[in-house]
Amino acid sequence: MHHSRHLINHTKHSMDFLFSIALFFVFASTALVVLLLSANIYQHNVHQSMNAFDQNTTLAYLTEKIRQNDSSKTNISLTTFDGYEALAISQEYNDICYTTYIYEMDGKLKELFIQNGVSAPAQSGTTVLEIYNLEMKELKKGLFKFTCYSEDGTKDSVIIGLQSDSK
């Protein structure tokens, strides 16, 4: 009788132990799934925030460049530079004409300041920002639309009008 009670207690302890282990594994696997989902959501949010930051920074940069150079002494237009669509800001310094070209090349926003008549390849421009895609349009004389795209297809746009053209 004593022996069978000991066997029942031993079996009960084994079942309790197995139940505890099973419960621990259920808890651990649930915690792991929640952690992996949270990490995935966090990574997605960080990626979206970085894309939005890159888009906003690119558009703010273009806006500021136009605002800084918007005067009757400066010519601002869209053109092609070495095969790339570019914003061209031309002005004279000491009777010599210079142009600043801002363009997107291979996922980079580039800028090149060069004397008119001097040829240079687009690769020689300074990289300003990493971007995915930039579209430039002149809606009408002195009115520009810039659209910046991210890898996942989201886009942001800005329309900038020249003050010097309205006078």
N, C-alpha and C positions, 0 to 999 in steps of 0.2 A: 504494500500500500504506500509506504513511504517512498519507494523507488518510483512508482507511477506518478506521485505528486511532484517529485523532482523533475521527471520527464516533461510533465505538463508545464511546469514553471519555466523549464529550459526552452521548450517550444514557444511559450508565450514571449519570453525575452527575445528569442530569435525573430519572431514575427514583429515585435515592437522595434527591434533594431533594423530589420529589413524595411519596415514602414518608414522609419526615420530616414534611412538612406534614400528611399524612393522619394520621399517628400523633399529632401535636400536637393536631389537631382532635378525634380520638377521646378523648385524655386530657382536653382542655379541656371537652368536652361531658359526659364522665363526671364530672369534678370539679363542673361546674355542677349536674348532676342530684343528686349527693350533697349539695351545698350547699343546694339548694332543698328536698330532703327533710328535711335536718337542721333548716332554718329552720322548716319546717312542723310538724315534731314538737316543736320547742322552743316555738313559738307555742301549740300545743295544750296542752303541759304548763304553760306560764305561765297560760293561760286557766283550766285546771283548778285550778291552785294558787290563783289569785285567787278562784275560785268557792268553793273549800273554805275559804279564809281568811274570806270574807264570811259564809259559813254559820256557821262556828265562832265568829266575832266576834259575830254576831247572837245566837246561843244563849247565849254567855258573858255578853253584856250583859243579856239577860233574866234569866238565872240570878242574876247579881250584884244586879240591881235587886230581885228577890224576896228574896234573902238579906239585903240591907241593911234591908229594910222588914218583915221577918217578925217581928212582935211582936203581943202581945195588944191593943195600942193602934191597930193598923193593920188595915184591911180590904182584902184582896187578892182580886180576882175577875175573871172575864171578862165583858165587857159589849159594848154597841154604842155607839160614839161618832161622831156625825154620819154614821151609815150604815156605819161601818167597825168590824170586829171589833177589840176592844181589850183590853189588860190594864189594869185599873184598880187603882191603889194609893191608897186614901183614908185620911186621918188628920187629926187636929185640931191646929192651932197657935193658941194663945191663944184657945181657945173658938170658932174658926172652922174649918169643914171644907174641906179642899182635896183634890183628886184629881189624880194624875198618870196620864195616859192614854198608853199605848205601843201603836202601831198601824202597820200597813203601808198606805201610800197611794202609788199610782203608782210602784212600784218603790223606795220609800224607807221606811226605818224611821223613824217620827216619834215625838216625845215632846212632850206638852203638860201643863204644871202650871197648874191653874186652880182658882179658888175655886168651891165647889159653888153652883149656882144662877146662875152667870154663864155665858152661852152664848158659844161661840166656834166658828168653823168649823174643820174638820180641817186645812185649809191653813195655819192659823196655828201649827201645831206645828213644833218645831225638828227638822230632819233630822239623824238620828244616823248612819245608814249607808245606802249604796245596797244594796238587796237585790232579788231577783227575785220571790219569793213566800214568804209566811209564813202558816202555819196554826196556830191556837190552839185547844186543846180542854181542857175541864175533865173529867178522867176520872171523878172523884168529888170530893166537897167537900174542898178543900184540896190536890188533886193535879192538876197541870197538865201537859199535853204540848204542846211547841212543835216544829213541823217546818218546817225551812227548805229551800226548793227552789232549784235553780239553773236557768239557761236550758236546759241540756242534759238536765234531768230528774233529776239526782242529788239526793238529799235527805239531810238529817241531822236527827236528833231528840234532844230531851232531855226527861226527865220530872223534874219538880220537885215535891216535897211540902213543904207548909208545916209548920214545926216548931211554931208557936204553936197550930195546930189539933189537934195530937196530945195536948195537955196537958189 
